[in-house]
Amino acid sequence: MPFRQWMRIGLGGLGWRPAEFWSATLTEFFEAINGHNEAQGAEAETSAPKPNEIDALLARYG
């Protein structure tokens, strides 16, 4: 697991103290990231294209 990268996000990006980072569950950590991103105006994650969208792309671009 990429703990060093997660620590950079938690301590630097979210402004958490080390004790807050280490006491958070993975769910709490990732939800905090999602909340932070949402508050900063980040767009929602995109989903895979639906079958009819794939058909339309194939028809247009081959």
Distance bins in CASP14 RR format, pairs under 12 A and 6 or more apart:
PFRMAT RR
TARGET T0000
AUTHOR 0000-0000-0000
RMODE 2
METHOD distances of the structure
MODEL  1
1 7 0 0 0 0 0 1 0 0 0 0 0
1 26 0 0 0 0 1 0 0 0 0 0 0
1 29 0 0 0 0 0 1 0 0 0 0 0
2 8 0 0 0 0 1 0 0 0 0 0 0
2 9 0 0 0 0 1 0 0 0 0 0 0
2 26 0 0 0 0 0 1 0 0 0 0 0
2 29 0 0 0 0 0 1 0 0 0 0 0
3 9 0 0 0 0 0 1 0 0 0 0 0
3 10 0 0 0 0 0 1 0 0 0 0 0
3 11 0 0 0 0 0 1 0 0 0 0 0
3 18 0 0 0 0 0 1 0 0 0 0 0
3 21 0 0 0 0 1 0 0 0 0 0 0
3 22 0 0 0 0 1 0 0 0 0 0 0
3 26 0 0 0 0 0 1 0 0 0 0 0
3 29 0 0 0 0 0 1 0 0 0 0 0
4 10 0 0 0 0 0 1 0 0 0 0 0
4 11 0 0 0 0 0 1 0 0 0 0 0
4 21 0 0 0 0 0 1 0 0 0 0 0
5 11 0 0 0 0 0 1 0 0 0 0 0
5 12 0 0 0 0 0 1 0 0 0 0 0
5 13 0 0 0 0 0 1 0 0 0 0 0
5 29 0 0 0 0 0 1 0 0 0 0 0
5 33 0 0 0 0 0 1 0 0 0 0 0
6 12 0 0 0 0 0 1 0 0 0 0 0
6 13 0 0 0 0 0 1 0 0 0 0 0
6 14 0 0 0 0 0 1 0 0 0 0 0
6 16 0 0 0 0 0 1 0 0 0 0 0
6 21 1 0 0 1 0 0 0 0 0 0 0
6 22 0 0 0 0 0 1 0 0 0 0 0
6 24 0 0 0 0 1 0 0 0 0 0 0
6 26 0 0 0 0 1 0 0 0 0 0 0
6 28 0 0 0 0 0 1 0 0 0 0 0
6 29 1 0 0 1 0 0 0 0 0 0 0
6 30 0 0 0 0 1 0 0 0 0 0 0
6 32 0 0 0 0 0 1 0 0 0 0 0
6 33 0 0 0 0 1 0 0 0 0 0 0
7 13 0 0 0 0 0 1 0 0 0 0 0
7 14 0 0 0 0 0 1 0 0 0 0 0
7 15 0 0 0 0 0 1 0 0 0 0 0
7 16 0 0 0 0 1 0 0 0 0 0 0
7 17 0 0 0 0 0 1 0 0 0 0 0
7 18 1 0 0 1 0 0 0 0 0 0 0
7 20 0 0 0 0 0 1 0 0 0 0 0
7 21 1 0 0 1 0 0 0 0 0 0 0
7 22 0 0 0 0 1 0 0 0 0 0 0
7 24 0 0 0 0 0 1 0 0 0 0 0
7 29 0 0 0 0 0 1 0 0 0 0 0
8 14 0 0 0 0 0 1 0 0 0 0 0
8 15 0 0 0 0 0 1 0 0 0 0 0
8 16 0 0 0 0 0 1 0 0 0 0 0
8 21 0 0 0 0 0 1 0 0 0 0 0
8 33 0 0 0 0 0 1 0 0 0 0 0
9 15 0 0 0 0 1 0 0 0 0 0 0
9 16 0 0 0 0 1 0 0 0 0 0 0
9 21 0 0 0 0 1 0 0 0 0 0 0
9 24 0 0 0 0 0 1 0 0 0 0 0
9 29 0 0 0 0 1 0 0 0 0 0 0
9 30 0 0 0 0 1 0 0 0 0 0 0
9 32 0 0 0 0 1 0 0 0 0 0 0
9 33 1 0 0 1 0 0 0 0 0 0 0
9 34 0 0 0 0 0 1 0 0 0 0 0
9 36 0 0 0 0 1 0 0 0 0 0 0
9 37 0 0 0 0 0 1 0 0 0 0 0
10 16 1 0 1 0 0 0 0 0 0 0 0
10 17 0 0 0 0 1 0 0 0 0 0 0
10 18 0 0 0 0 1 0 0 0 0 0 0
10 19 0 0 0 0 0 1 0 0 0 0 0
10 20 0 0 0 0 1 0 0 0 0 0 0
10 21 1 0 1 0 0 0 0 0 0 0 0
10 22 0 0 0 0 0 1 0 0 0 0 0
10 24 0 0 0 0 1 0 0 0 0 0 0
10 28 0 0 0 0 0 1 0 0 0 0 0
10 29 1 0 0 1 0 0 0 0 0 0 0
10 30 0 0 0 0 0 1 0 0 0 0 0
10 32 1 0 0 1 0 0 0 0 0 0 0
10 33 1 0 0 1 0 0 0 0 0 0 0
10 36 0 0 0 0 1 0 0 0 0 0 0
11 17 1 0 0 1 0 0 0 0 0 0 0
11 18 1 0 0 1 0 0 0 0 0 0 0
11 19 0 0 0 0 0 1 0 0 0 0 0
11 20 0 0 0 0 1 0 0 0 0 0 0
11 21 1 0 0 1 0 0 0 0 0 0 0
11 22 0 0 0 0 0 1 0 0 0 0 0
11 24 0 0 0 0 0 1 0 0 0 0 0
11 29 0 0 0 0 0 1 0 0 0 0 0
12 18 0 0 0 0 0 1 0 0 0 0 0
12 20 0 0 0 0 0 1 0 0 0 0 0
12 21 0 0 0 0 1 0 0 0 0 0 0
12 33 0 0 0 0 0 1 0 0 0 0 0
12 36 0 0 0 0 0 1 0 0 0 0 0
13 21 0 0 0 0 0 1 0 0 0 0 0
13 29 0 0 0 0 0 1 0 0 0 0 0
13 32 0 0 0 0 1 0 0 0 0 0 0
13 33 0 0 0 0 1 0 0 0 0 0 0
13 35 0 0 0 0 0 1 0 0 0 0 0
13 36 1 0 0 1 0 0 0 0 0 0 0
13 37 0 0 0 0 0 1 0 0 0 0 0
13 40 0 0 0 0 0 1 0 0 0 0 0
14 20 0 0 0 0 1 0 0 0 0 0 0
14 21 0 0 0 0 1 0 0 0 0 0 0
14 24 0 0 0 0 1 0 0 0 0 0 0
14 28 0 0 0 0 0 1 0 0 0 0 0
14 29 0 0 0 0 1 0 0 0 0 0 0
14 30 0 0 0 0 0 1 0 0 0 0 0
14 31 0 0 0 0 0 1 0 0 0 0 0
14 32 1 0 1 0 0 0 0 0 0 0 0
14 33 1 0 0 1 0 0 0 0 0 0 0
14 34 0 0 0 0 0 1 0 0 0 0 0
14 35 0 0 0 0 1 0 0 0 0 0 0
14 36 1 0 1 0 0 0 0 0 0 0 0
14 37 0 0 0 0 0 1 0 0 0 0 0
14 39 0 0 0 0 0 1 0 0 0 0 0
14 40 0 0 0 0 0 1 0 0 0 0 0
15 21 0 0 0 0 1 0 0 0 0 0 0
15 32 0 0 0 0 1 0 0 0 0 0 0
15 33 0 0 0 0 0 1 0 0 0 0 0
15 36 0 0 0 0 1 0 0 0 0 0 0
16 22 0 0 0 0 1 0 0 0 0 0 0
16 23 0 0 0 0 1 0 0 0 0 0 0
16 24 1 0 0 1 0 0 0 0 0 0 0
16 28 0 0 0 0 0 1 0 0 0 0 0
16 29 0 0 0 0 1 0 0 0 0 0 0
16 32 1 0 0 1 0 0 0 0 0 0 0
16 33 0 0 0 0 0 1 0 0 0 0 0
16 36 0 0 0 0 0 1 0 0 0 0 0
17 23 0 0 0 0 1 0 0 0 0 0 0
17 24 0 0 0 0 0 1 0 0 0 0 0
18 24 0 0 0 0 0 1 0 0 0 0 0
20 28 0 0 0 0 1 0 0 0 0 0 0
20 29 0 0 0 0 1 0 0 0 0 0 0
20 32 0 0 0 0 1 0 0 0 0 0 0
21 28 0 0 0 0 0 1 0 0 0 0 0
21 29 1 0 0 1 0 0 0 0 0 0 0
21 32 0 0 0 0 1 0 0 0 0 0 0
21 33 0 0 0 0 0 1 0 0 0 0 0
22 28 0 0 0 0 0 1 0 0 0 0 0
22 29 0 0 0 0 0 1 0 0 0 0 0
23 29 0 0 0 0 0 1 0 0 0 0 0
24 30 0 0 0 0 1 0 0 0 0 0 0
24 31 0 0 0 0 1 0 0 0 0 0 0
24 32 1 0 0 1 0 0 0 0 0 0 0
24 33 0 0 0 0 0 1 0 0 0 0 0
25 31 0 0 0 0 1 0 0 0 0 0 0
25 32 0 0 0 0 0 1 0 0 0 0 0
26 32 0 0 0 0 0 1 0 0 0 0 0
26 33 0 0 0 0 0 1 0 0 0 0 0
27 33 0 0 0 0 0 1 0 0 0 0 0
27 34 0 0 0 0 0 1 0 0 0 0 0
28 34 0 0 0 0 0 1 0 0 0 0 0
28 35 0 0 0 0 0 1 0 0 0 0 0
29 35 0 0 0 0 0 1 0 0 0 0 0
29 36 0 0 0 0 0 1 0 0 0 0 0
30 36 0 0 0 0 0 1 0 0 0 0 0
30 37 0 0 0 0 0 1 0 0 0 0 0
31 37 0 0 0 0 0 1 0 0 0 0 0
31 38 0 0 0 0 0 1 0 0 0 0 0
32 38 0 0 0 0 0 1 0 0 0 0 0
32 39 0 0 0 0 0 1 0 0 0 0 0
33 39 0 0 0 0 0 1 0 0 0 0 0
33 40 0 0 0 0 0 1 0 0 0 0 0
33 42 0 0 0 0 1 0 0 0 0 0 0
33 45 0 0 0 0 0 1 0 0 0 0 0
34 40 0 0 0 0 0 1 0 0 0 0 0
34 41 0 0 0 0 0 1 0 0 0 0 0
34 42 0 0 0 0 1 0 0 0 0 0 0
34 44 0 0 0 0 1 0 0 0 0 0 0
34 45 0 0 0 0 1 0 0 0 0 0 0
35 41 0 0 0 0 1 0 0 0 0 0 0
35 42 0 0 0 0 1 0 0 0 0 0 0
35 44 0 0 0 0 0 1 0 0 0 0 0
36 42 0 0 0 0 1 0 0 0 0 0 0
37 43 0 0 0 0 1 0 0 0 0 0 0
37 44 0 0 0 0 1 0 0 0 0 0 0
37 45 0 0 0 0 1 0 0 0 0 0 0
38 44 0 0 0 0 1 0 0 0 0 0 0
38 45 0 0 0 0 0 1 0 0 0 0 0
46 53 0 0 0 0 0 1 0 0 0 0 0
47 53 0 0 0 0 0 1 0 0 0 0 0
48 54 0 0 0 0 1 0 0 0 0 0 0
49 55 0 0 0 0 1 0 0 0 0 0 0
49 56 0 0 0 0 1 0 0 0 0 0 0
49 57 1 0 0 1 0 0 0 0 0 0 0
49 58 0 0 0 0 0 1 0 0 0 0 0
50 56 0 0 0 0 1 0 0 0 0 0 0
50 57 0 0 0 0 0 1 0 0 0 0 0
51 57 0 0 0 0 0 1 0 0 0 0 0
51 58 0 0 0 0 0 1 0 0 0 0 0
52 58 0 0 0 0 0 1 0 0 0 0 0
52 59 0 0 0 0 0 1 0 0 0 0 0
53 59 0 0 0 0 0 1 0 0 0 0 0
53 60 0 0 0 0 0 1 0 0 0 0 0
54 60 0 0 0 0 0 1 0 0 0 0 0
54 61 0 0 0 0 0 1 0 0 0 0 0
54 62 0 0 0 0 0 1 0 0 0 0 0
55 61 0 0 0 0 0 1 0 0 0 0 0
55 62 0 0 0 0 0 1 0 0 0 0 0
56 62 0 0 0 0 0 1 0 0 0 0 0
END
